Amino acid sequence: MAEVERFAAAHAGSRRPLQRFVEVALAADWPHFAAVRRTFRSADYAPESGTLIFNIGGNNYRLVARVDFEEGMLFIERVMTHAEYDREKL
């Protein structure tokens, strides 16, 4: 959560959308990517790396996380603006 808090401190407009994402993700039961898509329709998944990419705050921000579906764990790696994400070409 440190990454989320750091980003939210630097980008005030992201605070509420990130808080909502965290609340929903903590309550979610995602045994597979299809379940993630039922919760977050715009989520993308790269199965070879286990990376999930979420659009946050009306597509203004990106949250990049790794997921372990077997353990039910989501590890947030990065939060960035849409522009930063486009430059990174993840």
Backbone torsions as a table, in degrees:
resi	resn	phi	psi	omega
1	MET	NA	-14.6	-179.1
2	ALA	-59.5	-38.7	179.4
3	GLU	-63.4	-42.7	178.9
4	VAL	-63.2	-46.0	-179.6
5	GLU	-64.4	-41.9	178.8
6	ARG	-61.3	-47.1	-178.4
7	PHE	-65.0	-45.0	-179.4
8	ALA	-61.5	-34.9	178.4
9	ALA	-66.4	-33.2	-178.6
10	ALA	-87.6	-20.8	-175.9
11	HIS	-132.2	87.6	-173.9
12	ALA	-54.9	-35.1	-179.0
13	GLY	-66.9	-16.0	-178.8
14	SER	-88.6	-11.3	-172.3
15	ARG	-57.2	-55.9	-177.7
16	ARG	-64.0	-48.1	179.3
17	PRO	-61.1	-38.4	178.2
18	LEU	-68.3	-39.7	177.5
19	GLN	-60.9	-43.8	178.9
20	ARG	-63.4	-42.7	177.9
21	PHE	-57.9	-49.0	-178.4
22	VAL	-60.7	-43.6	179.1
23	GLU	-59.8	-47.0	-178.8
24	VAL	-66.3	-44.5	-178.7
25	ALA	-63.5	-40.4	179.1
26	LEU	-64.3	-33.0	-178.6
27	ALA	-85.5	-12.3	-172.7
28	ALA	-78.2	153.6	170.8
29	ASP	-121.0	103.3	-175.8
30	TRP	-115.3	90.3	178.9
31	PRO	-78.7	-11.5	-178.9
32	HIS	-163.1	169.4	-175.6
33	PHE	-63.4	-33.7	179.2
34	ALA	-57.9	-35.4	177.8
35	ALA	-68.4	-37.2	176.2
36	VAL	-61.9	-44.6	-179.1
37	ARG	-64.8	-28.2	175.6
38	ARG	-68.4	-31.0	178.9
39	THR	-84.6	-47.4	-178.7
40	PHE	-124.7	95.0	-173.0
41	ARG	-59.4	-28.0	-176.5
42	SER	-93.7	4.6	-179.3
43	ALA	-64.4	142.7	174.2
44	ASP	-115.3	153.9	-176.4
45	TYR	-138.5	133.5	173.1
46	ALA	-111.5	94.7	-173.3
47	PRO	-61.1	-29.6	-178.6
48	GLU	-64.1	-29.8	179.0
49	SER	-110.1	-8.5	-176.9
50	GLY	70.6	24.3	-177.1
51	THR	-93.6	130.8	173.6
52	LEU	-109.0	142.6	177.2
53	ILE	-125.9	123.5	-177.8
54	PHE	-113.3	138.5	169.4
55	ASN	-85.2	128.9	-177.1
56	ILE	-122.8	142.7	173.7
57	GLY	63.2	51.0	177.7
58	GLY	65.8	34.8	177.3
59	ASN	74.4	16.2	177.5
60	ASN	-83.6	-23.6	-175.4
61	TYR	-133.0	159.2	175.5
62	ARG	-124.9	137.8	174.8
63	LEU	-118.8	122.5	-178.9
64	VAL	-108.8	127.4	-176.7
65	ALA	-140.5	158.0	170.8
66	ARG	-104.7	147.9	-177.3
67	VAL	-128.3	141.5	170.8
68	ASP	-118.7	96.6	-176.4
69	PHE	-64.0	-35.0	-179.5
70	GLU	-63.7	-40.2	-178.6
71	GLU	-91.7	-11.4	-178.2
72	GLY	69.0	39.6	-176.6
73	MET	-117.6	138.3	175.6
74	LEU	-121.9	124.7	-178.0
75	PHE	-113.8	109.6	-179.1
76	ILE	-76.6	121.3	-179.0
77	GLU	-96.8	-44.7	-176.2
78	ARG	-149.1	148.8	168.5
79	VAL	-127.9	134.6	-177.1
80	MET	-151.0	164.9	174.7
81	THR	-72.0	163.3	177.4
82	HIS	-58.7	-42.7	-179.9
83	ALA	-62.5	-42.2	177.5
84	GLU	-62.8	-41.8	178.9
85	TYR	-61.4	-44.6	179.4
86	ASP	-60.5	-38.8	179.2
87	ARG	-68.9	-34.6	-177.7
88	GLU	-70.4	-33.1	-177.8
89	LYS	53.4	53.5	-179.5
90	LEU	-66.9	NA	NA
